[in-house]
Amino acid sequence: MKRSFIREILEHTTNETISFAGGLPDEKLFPNIQLEQSAKRVLLNANSLQYTTSTGLNELKDKIAQFYCDDGFPTEASNILITSGSQQALDIISRYNNGKCITIESPSYLGAMNVFELNNMKQDAVLLTENGIDINKFEDSFSRSKFSYLIPDFQNPTGYTYSIEKRDSIAKIVGFHDGILIEDSPYGELYFEQKFKSISSLIPNNSFSLGSFSKTLAPSLRIGWIRADEKLLEPLIAYKEAMDLHTNGLSQYILNDYFEDKKQYNIHLKLLRKIYAKKMQIFKSYLDEILPEFNYIKPKGGMFIYGSFPNINSSELVQKCLENNVIFVPGIEFYTEQNNKIENEIRFNFTHCSAKDIYKGLTLISRIIKEM
């Protein structure tokens, strides 16, 4: 099994590297002061350093459940399993379903594909379009697999967003075949115009809804979760216990305290949306100016701009770029081996770099392309 290109390439970057590679939040927007205040309050209680329950801190589960309720998706604490990031959520579900076939998007999230491969799951990749997965091909695949992994909100890597019609169609297909959907939504709160209703809310008994605070608060906290019917969650708990006994307790206590003031989190999310929308527009403007041949779809939220160059091998390009201290992720990394012949696509992250570095980085890429 090969390593994640993104994780590996990050180890070869320096402070001089302009990186459009990882899905990194802007650390200038981390709520440092509020989290520090929460940490100080939490550490006054020695229990915050003690072992906790495998399914997660009950008070924090209540608060996460309330987020779903606020969106019109009835949820209780018993529907929540707190994990070490949503990456562990994927691993737990995949270990339980070891060896099964799963219907995924093409292209799809590299971290998920690696987890599925590690757990001997056969991945059937279905073409993703601007408004969602190809429905006819999805139904054909899902009728056989009865298991699927999708990222409907500002998808990684493409930034595409599923239409309301596609969401309804997928829910009907999953329900009709009595299968299971893993709906991954780490970017759902990072919308620029509107928030979309989750597919899981339409099929609560046939879905795992995955969430994370890595993109909205701070990745190093490593707090994610699974929202599912209790009958679906119950068999996963033993896998969670075997992996790590429980998710980082101190992080859970800090977040639980932070969310006591719900208003401050809402203010923080509004700031993220405002700044990220502005950064996306800056990246778009520089792309159009410096690399007009790059063909892409403007995202409606999230962290990524995805597209293609005519007649350029992006895997060769990224090696030249790395030598010049600028990096991105070639699109071929997001395809399965059965469908990996697309060599001219690129994923750019627009949330992490400053406007100055965006301009400098894209200018370097343009120069290297001309040299090639």
N, C-alpha and C positions, 0 to 999 in steps of 0.2 A: 504494500500500500504506500503510495507516494504522499509526501507531506503537503500541507496546504501551501500553494504558491504565495498567498498573501502573508501568512505567518512567517514563512521562510524568508521572503524578500525583506520583511521588516527588520530581520536580524542583520541585514547587509546595508542598512541605511544609517546615515550619520546625521548630525545636527545641520550639516550643509545640504542634505538631500531635500528637495521639494517633492513631497509625496502626495500623489492623487490616488494612492493604492488602497489603503485600509479604509474601512468605514468608521473613521475616527470622528467623534464629536469635537467641537471647538472647546478646548479646555478653559478658555477665557470665560465661558458661559457656565462652568460648573458652579453650583451654589455653595461655594466653599464656606462662607461665613455661617450660613444656616446649618450646614452639616456639621461644622465644628461645634456650634452651640448644642446641637442634638447629641453629639458624641460626649461632650462634657457632662451633660445631664445624665446620659445613660451610664457613664462610668462611675457615677456616684453610687450605683447599685451593683454590688458584686455579682448578682445573678446574671448580669449581661455577659459575663465571662465564663459562665457555666455551660455544660451541655444543654441542648434543647431538643424538642421533639423532631422526629424524622420528617413529618409533613410540613413543618414550619411553625413559626411563632403565631399563635392563634390570633393575637391582636392585629398583626400585620395581614394575616389572611382575611380578617374581617374588612380591613381597609381596601385590599385589592378587590374583594368581592363587591364592595360598594362602588368601586369604579365601574364595574360591569353593570350594576343596577342603575347607576346614573345614566348609562347609555341605553337603558331600556332592555337589558339582558339580565333577567332575574338570576342571581347567583348568591350562594351562601359560602361561608368559610369552609364547609365540608367539601365544596367543589374545587378547592384550591390546593395544589401541592407546590410548595416553594422549592425551587431548584437553584443550583449554582450556575446561574445564567440560563438562557433558553437553550444554549448548546447542550447542557446536561439533560434538559427536558427531552430534546431530540434523542439523545443516547438512551435514556430510560425507556422511552416508547419503542425505540428500535430494538433494544435487547429483548424486550418482551415479545416483539413480533419478528424475532430472528428468522431469516430464511424466506420471508414472504416477499411477494412482488408488490411494488409500490409505484403509483402513477405520479410523475413529477412534471414540472414545467421544463421547457427547453428554450433558453438557458435557465439554470436554477442556482441557488445558493451553494457555493462550494463546500462550506462546512457541513451542510446537511447531506450532500452527496457522499462525502467522506464517511460520515457516520453510518449511512445506509450500506455502503460498501463494507465497512468494518463488521457490520452485523449480517453480512451475507444476504442482503436484500437485492433482488433483481429490480433495477430501476427502468421503468418504461417512460421515456421522455416524450412529452407531447408539446408541439409548437406553441409558444406564447406569442400573442399578438398585442397590439397597443391597448386594446380594451379587455384583455384577459385571454385565458387559454382557449384553444380551438375546441369548441363544445362538442362537436360530433366525434372528433378523435378522442377527446377526454372520455366521453361516455363509452366508446368502444373499448378503451383501455380499462376504465374503472369497472365495467361489467365483468371483467375477468379478475382484476386485482382486488376490488372492493376495499381499497386502501389508497390514500392519496396525501401528498404534501404540496401545499400551495402557499404563496405569499401574495395575497390580493392587494395589499396597500403599499404602493410605491416600491414595487418589487426589487429585490436584490438578485441580479445585478442591473436590470433594465430600467428601473424607476417607473415601470408601467403600473397602471391602476385598473382594477377590474371594474367594469360598468355594473350598474345595479342589475341590469338584465342578466349579465353573466353570473353574478352572485346568486340570483334566484334560480337560474338554470342548474348550477352546480349543486345547490342545496336539494333540488328536486331529484337530481340523479343519484346523489348520495343516499337520500332517503328511500328512493325507489328500490335501490339494490341493497339497502340495509347495510351499507359499508361504513367506513370511518374516514373522516377528513382530519388531517393535521393542518390547522390554519396558523401560520406563523405571522405574527404582527408586531415586530419590534419598532416599526416606523409609523404605526397607525396614528400616533399623536402628532407627528411631524407634518401635518397637512398645511398647505398654503392657502387653500380656498375653502374646502369643506371636508368634514369627517364622514367616512362611509360606514354604513352598517355592516357588521361582520357577518360572514357566512355562517359561522358557528351559532349565532343567535337564532338562526332559522332552523337549525338541526342540533339542539343542545344535547340530545342523547346519542348523537352519532359523530361527535367532534371532540378533538383536543384543541383548545385555543391556547396558543403560547404567547407569553408576554415577557417583557424585560425592562429593567430600568437602566440598562447600559447605554441606550441612545438618548434617553431623556434626562438622566441625572448624572451617573458616573459609571463607566465600565468596570473599574476596579472593585466596586462593591460586590459584583458577581451575584446579583439577585435577579432571578427570573422565576417563572411559574408556569404551571399547567392548569387550565380551567377545564373541567370535564365533569360529566355525570359521575356520581360516587361509584357506581358499578364499574366504570372504566378506570377510575383512579385506583381502586382498591388493590388490584394485582400488581400495580407499579410500585407500591410502597416498599415491598421487600427488596426490589432492585435498588431503590434509593438508599435503603439502609445498608445494603451490601457495598455500595459505592463509597459513601462517605459519612454514614450515620446521620448527618444532617448538614444543611447549608450553613455557611458562616453565621454564627449566632450574633456576633457583635454588629455586623452589617444589618442584620434584621432588626435589632433593637434600635439602631441609629435611624433607619428608615421609618420604623414605626413611630418614633418620636417626631421625626420631620413631618410626617403626614398628619400629626395632630392639628397642624394648621394647614388645612386643605387649600386655603386661599393662596398661600405662598407658592404652592406647587402649581396652581392654575396660572399665577402671574409668571412663574418661571417658564411654563409651556408656551405662553403667549410670546414671551421674549424669544424663545428658541425659534418659533415659527416665523417671527418677524425677521430675525437676523439670518436664518437659513434661506428664507425666500429671497432676501437681498443678495446673499452670497451666490445663490443659484443664478440670479439675473446677471450678476457680475461675470460669473463663469461663462454663461451663455453669450454675453456680449463680446467677451474676449475670444471665445471659440469662433464666433461668426467673423470677427475681424482678422484673427491670426491664422485660423485653420478653416477657411470657408468650405473646403472640400469634405469636412467631417459631417456626415449625415446622421441626425439624431432626432429624438422626440423630446420635447421640453417636458420635464417631470412636473407633477402636481403636488409633490411633497417629497419627503425622504432625504436621501443623502447622495444620490448618484445620477449622473448623466451618462447614457450609454448610446453608442452608435458605431459607425463604421467608416473606414477610409476606402476609397477605390484603389485596388491593386497594391495594397501594403500588407505585409505580413507583420502583425502586431507583436508576435512573439520575438521576431528578430529586432523589431523596433525597440522594444522595452529593454533588451540587452544593451543596445547602443545608448539608450537614454540613461540607464543605470550608471554607465561610465561617465556620464555628464551630470550626475546628481539630480536626476528627475525621474520619477517612476509612476506607473499606472498598472492596471491589471489587464492583460490580454483577454479578450472575450472567450477564447478557446478554453480557458480554465473553467468556465461555467457550463460546459457541455459534457455529457457522458461519452464514454469511448465509442458507443454505438452511433454517436451523432456529433463528432468533433472535427468536422472538416472545415468549419468556418474560421478563417485565419485572419480576417481583417477588422475584427470588432474590438472595441476598447470600453472598459468601465472607468470613468473618472469620478472620484469623490470631490465634492465641492464645498463640504462643510468645514474642513480643517484648516486650509491654507488662507493666508491673508490675500487681499486683492493684489498687493504687490507681488507676492509669490505666485499667484495664479497667472498673472501676466508674464512674469519671468519664465515660469515653467512651460507654459504653452509656447512661448517664443523659442525656447530651447528645443522643444519637440519639433516645431516647424523647421528650424535650422537643420536638425538631424535628418528629418525626412528629405529635405532638399539635397543633403550630402549623400544620402543613400540612393 
